[in-house]
Amino acid sequence: MQQESDILGFTRIRRVAPIAVNTHGGRAKCLQRLIRLDLPVPETVALSFDAVHHLAEGQRFDKQALLRVFGDAPLLSVRPSSEDPDWGGPGAILNIGMNDARHAELTASHGAEAADALYLRFVQSFAVHVERLDPELFEFDTSTPVSEALKSALEAHEDETGEPFPQDAAEQLGQVLRSMARAWEGTTARLLRQAKGAPADAGLGLIVQAMALGVGPGESGAGVIQLVDSDTGAPLIKGRYKRQSQGREAVSGGEVDALYLTRDTRGPSLEEAQPEIFAKLVEISKKCRTRLREEMQVEFTIENGKLSILDAVRVPRSSRAALRIAVQLAEDGIIPRTEAITRVPARSLTELLHQQVDPSAKRDVIAQGIAASPGGAVGRIVFNSSVAQSYQSRGEPCILVRRETTPEDIRGMHSSVGILTERGGVTSHAAVIARGMGVPCVVGASMRINSRERTLELADGRKLQEGDLLTLDGSAGVALLGAVDMLPPVKDHWYLKLMEWADAIRDIGVRANADTPMDAALARDFKAEGIGLCRTEHMFFEGDRLTVMREMIFASRHEDRAEAIARLLPMQRSDFIELFRIMEGLPVCIRLFDPPLHEFLPSDREGAKELAEALDLPLSDVTRRIEWLSEFNPMLGMRGVRLGITFPEIYEMQARAIFEATIEANKHGAPVVPEIMIPLVSAKREVELVKTQIDGVAAAVRTENGAEFTYRLGVMVETPRAALRAGDIAQNAAFLSFGTNDLTQMAYGLSRDDAGRFMNAYVQQGVFPEDPFHMLDFEGVGELLKIGAERGRLARPDVTVAVCGEHGGNPESIAFCREAGFDYVSCSPFRVPVARLAAAQLVVADAK
């Protein structure tokens, strides 16, 4: 038989013990810090990651040596200590060492009921979590006397194992340690923690600690205390204390013997019952906050009036609480501002700036989809834009439900408080527009729209009618039945202060994608450094403009087309004047008309009939024109610069509108230098043709108005060829702005609107590490960005290089752009704060 040897290498936690997070885990390191603060922590031993791994492999160790650390006949607890508390671990086991002899001693000193409760708890935990017996055999109704429950539990154990409950404390401890070690290294546990971001080989430490019983004579119990509210981060002494209890029973148990911590009209409190102990707990909590540099939740036990501190963990917190806590710690001088910046996850700002569905509210999930735009909204179901506009005119909130949205739905989208689609992915039309507008959106939802019956058929067989009440949770990607309680958005002192600190250190610009004056106002409010992408086609879907646009499309003669375009000119000019006014002093990059013309035409017979009436044309003529403009693959057809070269009147009108708006804006504010962006370029000659055209319009406008102005002409790089030939293109471009949405589509040969149907399967099976429309593909699309930037700058060193796709608001993508030397990123207005904070966090990370 193999002899036992002391391979465990356990460490008694003392002030100078060699304890580190990456060798013993976070709980072990925290306990050492508590001991260094002279807090009343029971005797504690830490087992390292290596020691626990040896245990899992079955290696033997001297259990008696470990037990002797705690003196004669101790009761012990064992708790996990992983490197990151979010990675979890096996549950704590208390009262190890409890046996018949110890039960008799405690009966005499603490009373029969307390001794029975301690023994019963250990038997239940040991049988279920160590010996893996059926939990139902050890569950007892609360009405069952503890003495009877203990007798039944001991009998059940002997019946199941054929042996009496183990009495040797060393053997009990050894089995508990080995069971917890093996549980950590099991397949299920490994997969669960990897899903939380843990590496496959993440280690586990174990903490063995002398029990502070919390039961028996005098004031005895257990509880937790913290100094802030977990939901808001506001200062507040909060927690729970329960008499005659152990561990976290005070938090998870019922109301019996539960006390409030502070004086409360609803019932008795620890502050009233034990003012000295309460004052000591508050003092300890404040010391933990200052010395541990964090808001901590302190776990304590009182045994016959004696206070023990068992542990301290970070206060559980919502996103808004995390923000306030980080800023307050910095303002109090406990942590530096740079650390406060890194403590707030950049993506959490998205939640804070939108109204959110209350996570504590009851919810009936009726459809699950992709979280395309964050926030929460409650409204009536509508199935088309005209009904949405009707609801808005009556002041009734509605949620637009579509199979998928198209540019024709813009007015309905603007009239809705939320958007829900049956198809689509994170960069589908609905997702991109919703994020720009700041309204919640769920795409690719598990439902089916019946257009004929105007119903929504759910996966569970239920049907919803137009007008039924719906709650949309764009942050979680779900639709909920009925109206669910909401939490208001946050933009308070704490948010403003954090963003002020972030802006002071970040070194890459952040602009916003804004298509309308309303979007621009939002961008300015979120401190964007200008507009990096204004998609002018969205302006043509507003009000009567769509009718004029359709007249232009249906014009068969140049004169008729020019007349319709002339009517659009003042509309565009007024939009640009307003944009320049709102963004005064900041750059505005305006993309010339991009989408294929068929997007402005109706897609069904009813819409075609309405258009025929509006244009006073036979329905057959309208139908033929729509068919003629339809393309097999319109996203790769006559759009962007191809449309501008084929129908030069459109770009000439837009350029004139921009220049006339510039002259007008210059009269009333800081000089405007508009940036004009040519979309979907693939060849140098395309840029030359449009540049000649734009320069000619600029000269004419200067002569007509007797006014001078300057402008910058650039290119939207969204085809692989444009990236590869960026050196040629840059010779006629002041800036190269990479449109990563279309560039990803073309690099992958993958439709962003259809990718949602199979993308989850691809990511799960490791084909793609992540949805490339959600996170920039650094290896493929990123390589095109680097090539384009390098070749463009080689040909023209002063060329500005930027990203204006939705990836611009993604922290990982910002890191890539910053490393590649891009001048700025541009994203939806509501993602601007995320980008600003993420950019600052990169600077802090580099400084470490």
N, C-alpha and C positions, 0 to 999 in steps of 0.2 A: 504493500500500500504506500502511495506517495506521501512523504512527510509534508506537513504544513510548513510553509516558509513565509516570512513577512515580506511579500512582494508589493504590499498595498501602498506604501509610501504616503500614509496619511499625515496631515499637518494640523496641529492644534493652532487655531486662529488666535494670534496674539498681535500686539502692535507691530512687531518687526518680522512677522512670519512672511515667507516668500509666497505671497498670494497674488496671482495675476488673472485678469479676465480670460485671457487666451489659454490658461492652463487649468484653472479651477472654476471658471464661470463667474458670471456677474453677481450672483447671490453671495458667493464666498467673499468676493472683493468688497461688497457692500457691508457685510457683517464685520469685516476687518475695520472698515472705516467707522462703523458704529462703536466698536471697541475702542478705537483711538479717540473717540469723543467722550470716553469714560461713561458710556451708557450701560445700564444694568443688563448686559447680554449674558444668557446662560452659557456654560462651558460648551464650546463648539469645535468640531473637527471637520476639516475639508478633505475630501478625496479628489485627486486630480483626474483629468480626462484619461490619462494613461492608466491609472489605477482602475477606473471604472471599466475601461476597455478590457483589461486583464480579467476583471470579474466576469464580464460577459463571455469571455472565452473559456471560463471554467477553472481558472487557476486558483489555487488554494491560498489562504492567508491566515495569519494568526488573529483570530477573532477576539481571543481573550485579551491580547495586548491592546486592541482598540477599545474594548469594554473597560479596561482598567483605568483609562484616562478619566472616566467619569465617576470613579469612586465605587462605594459599596451599593449594590442593589439599585442601580439607577433606572429611571424610565427615560427612554430616548425617543426622538423623532428623527426621521430621515426625509429630506426634501431635495428636489433636483436643483442644479445650478448650471444652466446652459450659458453659453457665451452671450446670447441675446435672449431676453425674457420672452420675446414674441415667438421664439421657436418652440416654446412649450416644454413638455417633459412629463414623466410619470407623476401621478399625484402623490402628495405627502402621506406618510404613514406615521401615526402617533402612537405613543404608549408602548413602544417596543420594550420588552423586559417584563411585561405584565404576565403573572402566572398565579397559581393558587396561593403560594406563600406570600407573594407581594400583595395579593388581594386581601389576605387576612390582616396584614400589617396596616394597609390603608383603611380597612374597615374600622380598625381600632382608632386610627388617628384622624380620619376624614369622614367617617360615617359610612354605613352600609350602602346607601344609595349612590354616593360619589364613587366608592370603590367598584360597585357593580357597573356604573356607567363607563368608567375608564376601561375595565376589562372587556365589556361588551364591544366598545368601539374598536379595540385592538383585534379581538377575535373576528369581527366583521371584515375589517380591512385586510387582515392577514389571509383569511380564507378566500376572499374574492380576488384580491390583487396579487397575492403571492402564490397561493396554491391553486388559483384559477377555478375555484368551485362555483357552483351555480348561485348567482346572487340572490335568487328568489328564496333560497333556503335560509338566508340570513337577514331577511327583511321582516320587520315587525311593526304592527300597528302602534301608533303613539299611545293608544289606550292600554297597551300591554305593560304591566309593571316591569321595571328594568330587571329585577331579580329573576323573573320568569323568562324574559327575553334572553338573559345571559345563560341560564340553564339550558334553554332550547338551542342556542347557538353552539354551546359546547357539545351537546348531544348530536347535533346535525354534523358537526365537524368529524366526530368519531365515527358516525354512521357512514359518511362519505369516504373517509380516508382509511378506516379500519384501525386507527390509532388515536389515543388521547391527544388533546391539544398540546403542542410542544411547550415544555416548561423551562428549558435551558435558554437563558437570555442571550448568550453568545450565539447559539444556534439560530435563534429567532432573528438576531441582527444580521447574521451571515446570509440567511435566506432572503431577507428584505433587500439587502444591498444587491445581491446577485439578480434578483427578480427585476429590480428597477434598471439595472445595467442592461439586461437582456431586452427589456421592453423598449429601451431607447434605440437599440441597434436592430430591432425588428423591421421588416419590410414596410409595414403600414406606417409606423412612426417615422421612418426615414422619408417616405413619400409625402407625409403630411407636413413635415418641417421644411422639405425642399420647396413645397408649394408656397411657403412663407418666406422664401429667399435664403434658406440655410444651405450651405454646401453639403454635398453628399456625405463627407467625412466629418461633419460637425461633431465635436466632442461634448460629453456631459460630465459635469462634476456632481458630487453628492455631498450634502451637508448632514452631519450627524450632530444633534444638539440635545443637551439635557432638557427634559420636559419641565416647564413651569405649568403646573396642572390646571389651574383655573377652576378647580372644583374643590369643595370641602368647606370647612368652617370659616367664619368671618367673611369679609368682602372678597369674593373670588369670582373670576369671570375672564372673558376675553373680548377684544375689540380692535378696531382700527380707527385712526384719526388722520385727518389731512387739513391743510390750511387754505385750500382753494376749492371752488366748485368745479366739478369735472366737466360740466357742460359749457360754462362761460369763462372759467379761469378767474372769476372775481374772488377777492379775499373772503373766506368764510370757514369757520371752524366746523368741520363736518365729519361724520363718521357714525359708528355704532358700537355699543357695548352691550354684552349679554352676560348676565350672571350665570354661574355654574355652567360654563361652556369652555370649549377648547378651540384653538386655531381660528378659522374664519367662520365658525358657527354664528358669530354675531352678525355677519353679513348675509349668510345664506339661510339662516334659520328663521323660525317664525317669530311671533310677537311675544311669546311667553318669556318672562324675565328679561325682556329687552329694554334697555334704557337709552334715552337720547343722550348725546354727549353734553350739549349745552342746555341751559334752561329753556323749557318748551311748554307751552300751554297744553299740548296734547298728551303729556304724561311726564313721569319722573325722569330725572337726568343724572348722569354721573357727576356733573358739576355741583349739583345740590347734595347728592349723597356722599361724595368723596371730594370735597373742594381741593384738598392738598394734592391728591393724586391727579386730579384734572389739571391743576396748575402746572404740575410737573410734566404732564404729557404735552401741554401747549409749549412749554419751554423746550422740551426735547425736539418737538416738531420744528420749531423755529431754528434750533441749532442745526438740525439736519438740512434744512433749506439753505442755510448760509454756508455750512461747511461742505456739504455734498453738492452744492451748486445746482440744486434741483428741488422742485416741489415733490415731496415724498409722502407716501401713505405709510404710516408707521403701524406695525402690528404689535400689539401688546397683550400681556396676560397679567392679571392680578391674582395672587394666591395668598389668602388670609391677610390682605392689606399690603402685601409686598409686590411692587411693580417690577415686571421684567419686560424688556424689549426683545422680541423674537426676530424681527425682520423689518426692512423698509424697502418699498418698491416705488418706482415712478408712479405718480398719481395717474390713474386712467383718465384720458382726456379726449374731448372732441377736437375737431380741427380749430374751432374758434377759441377753445380754451388753450390749446397748444400755442397759438399765436400770442395771446395775451400773456401767458406765463413766460414765454421766451423774452418778450419785450420788457415785461416788468422786472425780470431778473437782471436784465442789462441796465435798465434805468436805476435799479437799486445798487448797481456796481458789483453785483455778485458774479456776473459773467461779462466778457467783453461783447461789444456790439457784433463783431464778426461771428462770434459763436451763436448769438441769437439768430443771425441770418441763416446759419446752417441748421438750426434746430426746427425750423418750420419747413416741412416738405413743400416744395414749390407747387406741386399739383393740388395741394389742399386749398390754395387760394381760389381755385375754380369753384369749390363748394361754397366758400365764404361769401363770394360776390353774387351768388344767386340765391333766390328763395329755395329752400330745401324741404323735402318731405320729412316730417318729424320721425326720426328712427324709432321712437318709442310708441308711435301710434299703431293701432291695429290695421292690418292691411290684407286685402283679398287680391292676390296677384292673378291677373287674368291673361297676361301675355308677357313673355320674356323675349328680349331682343338685345341689340347692341346699344350700349350707352354712347350715343353720338354727340349729344350736347347736354351739359349738366344743368341741374336745377329741377325744381318741381313746379307743377301747375295743375290747377283744377278747372275743368271746363266741360261743356257739352260737346258730344261727338258731332262733327260735320264731315261730309264726304266730298265737298268741292269748294272752290274759292268763292263763288257767288254767295253760297249759304254762309260761309265764314264772314264775308263782308257784311251780310245782313245782320248776323249776330253782333258784330262789332258796332254797327250803327245803333243798335238797341242797348249797347253797354253790357252785353252778356258775354262772358268769356267762353271761348270755344277751343276745341282741340281738333286740328285738321288731320283726318285719317285718310291716307291714300295708299294705293298699291305701291307707287313710287312717285316722287314729285318731279316736275319739269319746270323750266323757266316760266311757263305759262301760269304756274301756280303761285308766282311771287306775291300777287296781291292777297291771295288767301292766306299765305304764310305770314304776311305782315299783319293780317287781321286776327291771327290766332295766338293763343298763349302757349301753345305746344304743338308738336308735330309727331305723328306716329305713322310709320310706313311698314308695309308688309315685306318690301324688298330693300336692298341697299346695304352699304358698309360705312365705315367711319369717314370716308371721303366721298360718299355719294352726294348728289345734289342737295337732298334734304339736310344731310349732316353739315355740309359746308355752310349753307345759307343760315341754318338754325344757329350755328355757333357764331356766325357774324352778327346775327340779330340778338343773340343772348337769350334765346328761348330754348326750353328743354326739348330734346328730340330723342326718340327711340326708333331705330331702323331695324329691318330684318326681323320683325316681331313674329312670334308664333301665333298666327291668326290668319283668317282669310276674309277678304272683303267681297261681299256680294253686291256688285254695282246695281244690278237690276232691282233687288229688293231693298237696297240701301240699308244693309245690315252688316254687322261685324260678327263673324262666326269664330268662336274660340276653340282652342284645342280640346277643351273638356266638353264640347257640345253645346255650350250656352250661346245665345245670340243676343247682341246688343243692337238697339235701334238708334237712328239718328236722333239726337237730343238727349240721349242717356248721359248721365254724369260719369266722368272719368277723371282719374288722377294720373298724371304722368310723372314718373321719377326718372329724369334723364341722367342722373348720376349713377343709378343702379341698373338702368336699362330695362325697366319694367313698367307695365301699365297696371293700374289698380282700379278696382270697381268702386264707384262712389267718390265722395269727397273725403280726403284724408288731411289731418292737421298739418300746417306748414310752419317752418321756422324762417324768420325774416333774414334778408342778406345782411352782411356785416361790412361796414366801411368806417370804422371808428378810429379813435386815437391810436390804438395799438397797430392797426393795419397801416395807417398813414406813416407812423414812425418807422416801422420796419421797412417800408418801401423807400422812405427817405434815406435810411442807412444803406439799403441795397444800391440805390442809384448813385450814391457817393463813391462806390468802389467798382462797379461793373465797367467792363471795357469793350463791350460790343453794343451797337445801337439796337433799339427795339422800336419798330414801327407797327402800324396797324393796317389790316386790310379793311377798307371802309368804302362802301358803294354809294351811300346816300348821305345827305347832311346829318341825318339822325345818327348814322353809324360814326360819322366824323366827330360829332359832339361826344359820343360815348368814348371814342378813342382818345380825345383830348382829356376827358375826365379821368381816364385811366393812365394819363401821363405818357402816352405814346409820343415818340420823337418825330412824328410825321406820319403820312400815309404812304405805305409801301406798295399798295395795290388798290386802285379804284376801278372796279369792273363796270365800265360805263353801260354795258348792255342792260344791267338791272334797272337803270333809269328809264328805259323804254317800256317797261311793263307797268308803269304807274299811270293811273287815270286814263285820259284820252290819248296818251302818247302811243299806246298799243295800236289804236285804230290808224293813226297817222303812219306808224311803222308798217302796218299791213298794206296801206295804200302805196307806200314806196315799194314794197316787195312785189305788188301786183302791177306796178306801172310797166307798160310795154315799151314806152318811148322814153328817151333820155330826158326830154322836157318835163314829162309827167313825174318822173322820178326826182328830178331836181326840184320841182315845185313842192313835193312832199317833204323832201329833205330840208328845204328852206323853212318849212313850218316846224321842223324839229329843232332848228338852230336856236331860237330864243329859249326853248325849254332847256336844252343842254347848257346854254350860256348862264342861265339863272342858277342851275345846279352848281356849276363850277364857281360862280361868284360866291355862293353860300359856302361851298367847301373851303375856298380860299379865306373867307372871313373867319370861319371857325378855326382853321388851322393857321391863322396869321403868325408869321415868323417861322413856320415849320414847313418842310418840303412836302409836296403832294405829287405822287406818282400816278398818272392816269393812263390806264391801259386802253388802247383803241379797241373798237368793236371786235369781238372775238367769236361768238357762237355761230353755228350754221343758221341760215335764215328760217329753216323749217320750224325752229323752236318758237318762233313768234306766231305760228299758225296753229289753228285748232287741230286736235288729234282724233276727233270723233265727228260723226255726221251732224249731230245737233249743233256743235260749235261751227262747223262749216256752213250750215244753214244760216246761223246768226251772222256770220261774216258776210255771206252773200247779200243779206238784207242791208247790212251796214254799208257795203260798197256798191249796192245797187247793181249787182252782177248776177248772171244766171248761176245756179248752184253747180251746174256742170263745169263752168269756167273755173270756179273756185276749186272744185275737186281736182280738175286737171292740173291746176297750178301747184296745188299741194303735192300731188303725185310727182310732178316734174322736179320740184325742189327736194323731194325725199331722196336720201342717199342710202346705199347699202351699209356704210359705216360712217355716219356723219361726223363723228369725233375725229376721223382721219380724212375728212373730205374738205369741202370748200368752206373753210372757216379761218378766222384769224387774218394774217397778212394776205392770204390767198383771196379772201373776200375783198379786202381793201384794195388790192391791185385790180381785181376784176370789176369792182364797183367803186372807183376812186372817189365818187361824190360823197360817200359815207365818211371816209377819213378826212376829206377836205372840210366837210361840215364840222366834224369834231374838233379839228385843229383850229378852225376859225372861232368856234365857241370857246375853246381854251384861251386863245390869245386875246379875244375881246373881253373875256372875264378877267384876265390878268391885268389888262389896262384899267378896267373899272376898279378892281381890288387895290391896285397901286395908288389910286386916288385917295383912299381912305385908311390905309394902314401900311405896315412894313412891306417893302418890295417883295413881290411874289416871283419865284423862279420855278415855273411848273416843269415837271418831268413827264415826258410823253413816251409811253412804252408800246413797242410794236409786238403783238403777240404771234406765237406759233411760227417763228422764223426758222428756216432751215438753211438758207443760202445768203451769201453776202449780197448778191444782186437784189434780193427782195428788200434789204435794208436800204440800198442805194436808191431804188425806185421810190420808196416811201419817203426817204429823207429829202429827195429832190422835191417831192410833192409838198411836204410839210414846210420846207424852207420857202417855197414859193408862196404858200398861204401866209406865212409870217411876214414876208416882204410886203405883200399886198395889204395886210392889216396895219402894218407900221405906216405905210403911205397914206391909207385912208384916214387914219386917226391922228397922224402926226405925233405919234408917241413911240417911245423906245421901250423895249422889254427884252429879256433874255429867257432862254429855255434850254432844257437838256433833253436830248433824244437818246433813248436806249432801247434795249431788246429784252423780251421775256424769253429766256432759254428754257424751252420745255420739250424739245425734240433731241434725241441722242445726237443727230447730225449737228445741231447748233452747238452742243457742248464740244464736240470733236473739232468743229471749225470755228471755235470762239475767237481764235487769233485773227481770222479774216473779218469776222463780224464786228469785232471790237474796234476796228479801224474807223468805223462810222457810228460808233455807239459810245456815249458817255458813261453808260452803266449796263451791266449784265445782271438781270434779276432772274434767278432760277425758279421756275414754277415746278416745284417737286411733285405736285399732284399728277399733272400730265406726263412729266418726265418719268415718273414711276410706272404709269400705265404703259408708256411706250417701251420702256426698258424691259418690262416683264411681258409685254404683249398681253396685258391683263386688264379687263374692264373694272374700274373701281366700283361701279354700280352693281356688278354681278359677283364680285369676289366674295361677298359675305356668305354666299351659298355654300362655299367649301373651305373658306379660310380657317375656320376653327379646326377642322380635321387636319389641314396642312400644318398648322402650328403644333397641334397635339402630337402629330407623328414626326415632327422635327424636320419637315421639308423646308419651312421657313422658321427662323427663330422667333419672329414676331410678324404680325400683319404689316407689310411694307408700306401700306397707306397710313398706318397709325404711327409707326416708328421708322425713320429713314433707314433705308438699306445702305449701310456704310460701304459694304463690299462692292455692290454693283452700281446703284444710283449714286452713292457717295463718290465712287471713283470717277463717274462722269462729271460731278461737281468739281472735284479737284482738277481734273484735266481742263475743264472749261475755264476755271479761275486762273490756272497757271498759264494757259495759252493766251487768254484774253489780256492778262497783265504783261505778258512778254511782248505782245504787239502794242499795247497801250498801257504803260505803267500807271497812269492816273485813273484808269477805269475803276468805277465803283462796282463792287461785287456783293450781291445780296441773295437771300432766299425769301421768296414771298408765298410759298405753298403753305399748307396747313402744318407741315412739319416744323415751321418756324416757331410754333408755340410749344414744342416738345423739348423737355430739358436735355435729353440725350442728343437730340439733333442740334440743339444750340451748342452743346459741347463740341460736336464735330465741326460746326461752322466756325466757331471761335478758334479752334486749333488750326483750321484751314485758312485762317486770316480773312474771313468775310467781314465786310464793314457793318452789316446789320442784318437782322432777321425781321420778317413781318408776318403777323398772324392775326387772327380774329380779335376784335377789341377785348373780349372777355378773357382772352389768353395772354394779353399784354402783361398784366401783373405777374403771371406765372413765368413768362420769359424774362422779365426784369429781375425777379428774385433768383431764378435758375442761373442767369448770367453772373450775378453777384456771388452765388455759392461756388461757381467755378473759380473765381478769383481767390476766394478764401481757401479752397482746396489746393490751389497751386502754391499758396504761400506757406502751406504746412510742410 
